[in-house]
């Protein structure tokens, strides 16, 4: 099995690559632009394996992507490359439109040309998995879950760009008959997560004795999914998912943001008691514009059709995650030199009030 993985030096992508190379033994070509959130150190456990190779390329570069397809001849594409941080999309939406929309278009067209060049069993077996987010569905109320039939209602430039890319992927399946499958996941956490996101930011700020920023009242709810569980799910969806279908991937671990932060604080108190209590560092800050109230995934389709089940619950996963960051400064230390954990995505007070009105 030859698998081309885009965004493979990022958080979720590197987990997928490590799984495919080390666990499944597949031949993998990792394609990544190596933006601020992509680092080859996330692939250090597989970078010398004979069944893994790396290509530094922008998915918007048609020539580079076409060459990758013609030289590697993949049996499967797992497309994870994306700009993903909501805060950054608020003040820099162009990068999100270019990478998430134009980049996905470029990938789909290159994959279509490659697929059409195949014959017989190879053509029948080819799959293109487009990996997306539950944020495309918008915000839930107090009850209910996102299903594969939930209408799209994106709130941020990030989620709007991902919704656009989802629609492109599904259109290529319907118009051209391309063997495309789409997945939408809940919030991931775990090792190798760039420290702009909530959980690694809180861990590293707590370790440094810095304020732990909580947006608004901290009541926003997310469904948390351990990244290695997600990697297994994506491999399964790419292998056995039905063409043209969408599969939601969720951990069934809903938590308020403030409760996530307090759980990290409790673990830091256990592992670094000399610096505790860490809850004293919690600082409530101005909420994010358009901050969705609640996300929660119904993963029944994935569980029933393909037999997937998350192996980690939030308590086991978050303990593994905190321990990993405490033990792996070699990985995150250089990243914190370039990003110190300061607030991103701030707009003017007048703009914020207008957006929330």
C-alpha positions as CSV (number, residue, x, y, z in Angstrom):
1,X,0.0,0.0,0.0
2,X,1.4,3.4,-1.1
3,X,-0.2,6.3,0.8
4,X,0.4,10.0,0.1
5,X,-0.3,12.1,3.2
6,X,-0.5,15.9,3.0
7,X,0.1,17.9,6.2
8,X,2.0,14.9,7.5
9,X,4.4,17.0,9.6
10,X,1.6,18.6,11.5
11,X,-0.2,17.5,14.6
12,X,-2.8,15.0,13.3
13,X,-0.9,14.3,10.1
14,X,2.2,13.2,11.9
15,X,0.1,10.9,14.1
16,X,-1.3,9.4,10.9
17,X,2.1,9.0,9.3
18,X,3.6,7.4,12.4
19,X,0.7,4.9,12.4
20,X,0.9,4.1,8.7
21,X,4.7,3.6,8.7
22,X,5.3,2.0,12.1
23,X,2.1,0.0,12.7
24,X,0.8,-0.8,9.2
25,X,4.1,-1.0,7.4
26,X,2.8,1.1,4.4
27,X,5.0,3.0,2.0
28,X,4.3,6.6,2.8
29,X,5.1,9.9,1.1
30,X,4.6,12.8,3.5
31,X,4.0,16.1,1.8
32,X,4.2,19.3,3.9
33,X,5.0,22.9,3.4
34,X,6.5,23.1,6.9
35,X,4.8,26.3,8.0
36,X,5.1,27.3,11.7
37,X,2.9,24.4,12.8
38,X,4.7,21.7,10.7
39,X,8.0,20.3,12.0
40,X,10.1,17.3,10.9
41,X,10.8,16.6,14.6
42,X,7.2,15.2,14.8
43,X,8.4,12.5,12.4
44,X,11.6,11.7,14.2
45,X,10.5,8.1,15.1
46,X,9.9,7.2,11.4
47,X,12.2,9.6,9.4
48,X,14.9,7.0,8.9
49,X,12.5,4.1,8.0
50,X,12.9,2.8,4.4
51,X,9.1,2.9,3.9
52,X,8.9,6.7,4.6
53,X,10.0,9.6,2.5
54,X,9.4,13.3,2.8
55,X,8.6,16.1,0.2
56,X,8.6,19.7,1.2
57,X,5.9,21.2,-1.0
58,X,3.0,23.6,-0.9
59,X,-0.3,21.9,-1.8
60,X,-1.2,25.0,-3.9
61,X,1.8,24.3,-6.1
62,X,0.2,22.4,-9.0
63,X,3.5,21.4,-10.6
64,X,5.0,20.0,-7.4
65,X,1.8,18.1,-6.5
66,X,1.5,16.7,-10.0
67,X,5.1,15.5,-9.9
68,X,4.5,13.9,-6.5
69,X,1.6,11.9,-7.9
70,X,3.5,10.9,-11.1
71,X,6.6,9.8,-9.2
72,X,5.1,8.1,-6.1
73,X,2.0,6.7,-7.8
74,X,-0.1,6.4,-4.6
75,X,-2.9,3.9,-4.0
76,X,-4.4,6.2,-1.5
77,X,-4.4,9.9,-0.6
78,X,-5.0,11.2,2.9
79,X,-5.4,14.9,2.7
80,X,-4.9,16.6,6.0
81,X,-2.9,19.7,5.1
82,X,-4.7,22.8,6.3
83,X,-4.4,26.0,8.2
84,X,-6.3,25.2,11.4
85,X,-6.2,27.7,14.2
86,X,-9.4,29.8,14.5
87,X,-7.6,32.7,16.3
88,X,-5.1,33.1,13.4
89,X,-8.0,33.0,10.8
90,X,-9.6,36.0,12.5
91,X,-6.7,38.3,11.6
92,X,-5.3,36.4,8.6
93,X,-8.1,34.8,6.7
94,X,-6.3,34.8,3.3
95,X,-3.9,32.0,4.3
96,X,-6.9,29.9,5.2
97,X,-8.7,30.4,1.9
98,X,-5.5,29.8,-0.1
99,X,-4.4,26.6,1.7
100,X,-7.8,25.1,2.7
101,X,-9.8,26.0,-0.5
102,X,-7.3,26.4,-3.3
103,X,-5.0,23.8,-1.9
104,X,-7.8,21.3,-1.7
105,X,-8.8,22.1,-5.3
106,X,-5.3,21.5,-6.4
107,X,-5.1,18.2,-4.6
108,X,-8.4,17.0,-6.0
109,X,-7.4,17.9,-9.6
110,X,-4.0,16.2,-9.3
111,X,-5.7,13.1,-7.7
112,X,-8.3,13.0,-10.4
113,X,-5.7,13.0,-13.2
114,X,-3.8,10.3,-11.4
115,X,-6.9,8.2,-10.8
116,X,-8.0,8.5,-14.4
117,X,-4.6,7.2,-15.5
118,X,-5.1,4.0,-13.6
119,X,-6.6,0.8,-14.9
120,X,-8.6,-2.1,-13.6
121,X,-8.1,-3.1,-9.9
122,X,-5.8,-0.2,-9.3
123,X,-8.4,2.3,-10.4
124,X,-11.1,0.6,-8.4
125,X,-9.0,0.5,-5.2
126,X,-7.9,4.1,-5.3
127,X,-9.2,6.3,-2.5
128,X,-9.0,10.0,-1.6
129,X,-9.8,10.8,2.0
130,X,-10.5,14.5,2.8
131,X,-10.0,15.2,6.5
132,X,-12.1,18.0,8.0
133,X,-13.5,19.3,11.3
134,X,-16.8,19.4,13.2
135,X,-16.5,23.2,13.2
136,X,-18.2,23.3,9.8
137,X,-21.5,22.4,11.5
138,X,-21.5,25.6,13.6
139,X,-22.7,25.7,17.2
140,X,-24.9,23.3,19.1
141,X,-27.4,24.2,21.9
142,X,-27.4,22.4,25.2
143,X,-28.7,19.2,23.7
144,X,-28.1,17.1,20.6
145,X,-25.1,15.9,18.6
146,X,-23.6,16.6,15.2
147,X,-24.4,13.8,12.8
148,X,-23.3,13.4,9.2
149,X,-26.6,15.0,8.1
150,X,-26.2,18.1,10.2
151,X,-26.4,21.2,7.9
152,X,-23.3,23.3,7.6
153,X,-23.2,26.6,9.5
154,X,-19.6,27.7,9.9
155,X,-18.9,30.7,12.2
156,X,-15.2,31.6,11.6
157,X,-13.0,32.1,8.6
158,X,-11.3,28.8,9.5
159,X,-14.5,26.8,9.6
160,X,-15.9,28.5,6.5
161,X,-12.7,27.6,4.6
162,X,-13.0,24.0,5.7
163,X,-16.7,23.9,4.8
164,X,-15.7,25.1,1.3
165,X,-13.1,22.4,1.0
166,X,-15.6,19.7,2.1
167,X,-18.1,20.8,-0.6
168,X,-15.3,20.7,-3.2
169,X,-14.4,17.1,-2.2
170,X,-18.0,16.0,-2.3
171,X,-18.6,17.7,-5.6
172,X,-15.6,15.9,-7.2
173,X,-17.2,12.6,-6.1
174,X,-20.6,13.5,-7.6
175,X,-19.4,15.2,-10.7
176,X,-16.4,13.1,-11.7
177,X,-17.2,9.9,-9.9
178,X,-14.0,10.2,-8.0
179,X,-13.6,7.8,-5.0
180,X,-13.7,10.4,-2.3
181,X,-14.5,9.9,1.4
182,X,-14.8,12.8,3.9
183,X,-14.3,12.7,7.6
184,X,-15.2,15.4,10.2
185,X,-13.6,15.2,13.6
186,X,-14.0,16.8,17.1
187,X,-11.2,18.6,18.9
188,X,-7.9,16.6,19.0
189,X,-5.3,16.6,21.7
190,X,-2.2,14.6,22.5
191,X,1.6,14.6,21.8
192,X,3.2,16.8,19.2
193,X,0.5,19.5,19.3
194,X,1.7,23.0,18.5
195,X,1.4,25.1,21.6
196,X,-1.0,27.7,20.3
197,X,-4.0,25.3,21.0
198,X,-5.7,25.2,24.3
199,X,-4.3,22.0,26.0
200,X,-0.6,22.3,25.1
201,X,-0.8,26.1,25.8
202,X,-2.2,25.5,29.2
203,X,0.4,22.8,30.0
204,X,3.4,24.8,29.0
205,X,2.1,28.1,30.5
206,X,1.5,26.2,33.8
207,X,5.0,24.8,33.6
208,X,6.4,28.2,33.1
209,X,4.3,29.8,35.8
210,X,2.5,32.0,33.2
211,X,-1.2,33.0,33.2
212,X,-3.6,30.3,31.9
213,X,-5.9,32.2,29.5
214,X,-9.6,31.1,29.5
215,X,-11.8,32.8,26.9
216,X,-15.0,34.4,28.3
217,X,-16.4,32.3,31.3
218,X,-14.9,29.1,30.1
219,X,-18.3,27.6,29.6
220,X,-17.8,26.6,25.9
221,X,-18.0,22.9,25.4
222,X,-15.8,20.7,23.2
223,X,-15.8,17.0,22.5
224,X,-12.2,15.8,22.9
225,X,-10.5,13.1,20.8
226,X,-7.1,11.6,21.5
227,X,-5.0,12.1,18.4
228,X,-3.8,8.5,18.1
229,X,-7.5,7.3,18.2
230,X,-8.1,9.7,15.4
231,X,-5.2,8.4,13.3
232,X,-6.6,4.8,13.6
233,X,-10.0,6.0,12.6
234,X,-8.7,7.8,9.5
235,X,-6.8,4.7,8.4
236,X,-10.0,2.7,8.8
237,X,-12.1,5.2,6.9
238,X,-9.6,5.4,4.0
239,X,-9.5,1.6,3.8
240,X,-13.1,0.7,4.3
241,X,-15.3,3.8,4.2
242,X,-18.0,3.9,1.5
243,X,-17.2,6.2,-1.5
244,X,-19.1,9.5,-1.3
245,X,-19.9,9.1,2.4
246,X,-19.0,11.3,5.4
247,X,-17.9,9.8,8.7
248,X,-17.9,11.8,11.9
249,X,-15.0,11.0,14.4
250,X,-15.6,11.9,18.0
251,X,-14.3,10.8,21.4
252,X,-17.6,11.1,23.3
253,X,-15.7,13.2,25.8
254,X,-17.6,16.5,26.2
255,X,-15.9,19.0,28.6
256,X,-16.3,22.7,29.3
257,X,-13.1,24.6,28.6
258,X,-12.7,25.7,32.2
259,X,-13.0,22.0,33.3
260,X,-10.2,21.0,30.8
261,X,-8.0,23.7,32.2
262,X,-8.7,22.7,35.8
263,X,-8.0,19.1,35.0
264,X,-4.6,20.1,33.5
265,X,-3.9,22.1,36.7
266,X,-4.7,19.1,38.9
267,X,-2.3,16.9,36.9
268,X,0.4,19.6,37.1
269,X,-0.2,19.8,40.9
270,X,0.5,16.0,41.0
271,X,3.6,16.0,38.7
272,X,5.0,19.4,39.7
273,X,3.7,20.0,43.3
274,X,6.4,22.4,44.1
275,X,4.9,25.0,41.7
276,X,1.3,24.5,42.7
277,X,-1.5,25.2,43.1
278,X,-1.7,25.8,39.4
279,X,-5.3,27.0,39.4
280,X,-4.1,30.3,40.8
281,X,-2.7,31.0,37.3
282,X,-6.2,30.9,35.6
283,X,-7.0,34.2,34.0
284,X,-10.3,35.0,32.2
285,X,-9.8,37.0,29.1
286,X,-12.0,38.6,26.4
287,X,-13.9,36.0,24.5
288,X,-13.1,35.1,20.9
289,X,-15.5,36.7,18.3
290,X,-18.0,34.2,17.0
291,X,-17.0,31.6,19.6
292,X,-19.2,28.6,19.1
293,X,-20.9,27.5,22.4
294,X,-20.8,23.7,22.0
295,X,-19.5,20.9,19.7
296,X,-20.4,17.3,20.2
297,X,-20.0,14.4,17.7
298,X,-22.2,11.4,17.1
299,X,-19.7,8.8,15.9
300,X,-22.3,6.0,15.7
301,X,-21.9,5.6,11.9
302,X,-18.2,5.1,12.2
303,X,-18.5,2.8,15.2
304,X,-21.3,0.7,13.7
305,X,-20.2,0.4,10.0
306,X,-16.4,0.2,10.5
307,X,-16.1,-1.1,14.1
308,X,-14.0,1.8,15.3
309,X,-13.9,2.7,19.0
310,X,-11.8,5.2,20.9
311,X,-9.3,3.5,23.1
312,X,-8.7,6.6,25.3
313,X,-11.2,8.4,27.5
314,X,-10.4,12.0,28.5
315,X,-8.9,11.1,31.8
316,X,-6.5,8.6,30.4
317,X,-5.7,10.7,27.4
318,X,-5.1,13.9,29.2
319,X,-2.7,12.3,31.7
320,X,-0.7,10.8,28.9
321,X,-0.6,14.2,27.2
322,X,0.6,16.1,30.2
323,X,3.3,13.5,30.9
324,X,4.4,13.7,27.3
325,X,4.9,17.4,27.4
326,X,6.8,17.3,30.7
327,X,9.1,14.6,29.2
328,X,9.7,16.1,25.8
329,X,11.0,19.6,26.0
330,X,13.4,18.8,23.2
331,X,10.3,18.9,20.9
332,X,8.4,21.9,22.2
333,X,11.3,24.0,23.5
334,X,12.4,25.3,20.0
335,X,8.7,26.0,19.1
336,X,8.2,28.1,22.1
337,X,11.1,30.3,21.1
338,X,9.1,31.2,18.0
339,X,5.7,31.4,19.7
340,X,5.7,32.3,23.4
341,X,2.0,31.6,24.0
342,X,0.8,35.2,23.6
343,X,-2.9,35.8,22.6
344,X,-3.7,35.5,18.9
345,X,-6.6,36.6,16.8
346,X,-7.3,39.9,18.6
347,X,-9.4,42.5,16.8
348,X,-10.4,45.9,18.0
349,X,-12.9,46.3,20.8
350,X,-15.4,48.1,18.5
351,X,-15.1,45.3,15.9
352,X,-15.5,42.6,18.6
353,X,-18.7,44.2,20.0
354,X,-20.1,44.5,16.4
355,X,-19.3,40.9,15.6
356,X,-21.0,39.7,18.8
357,X,-24.0,41.9,18.5
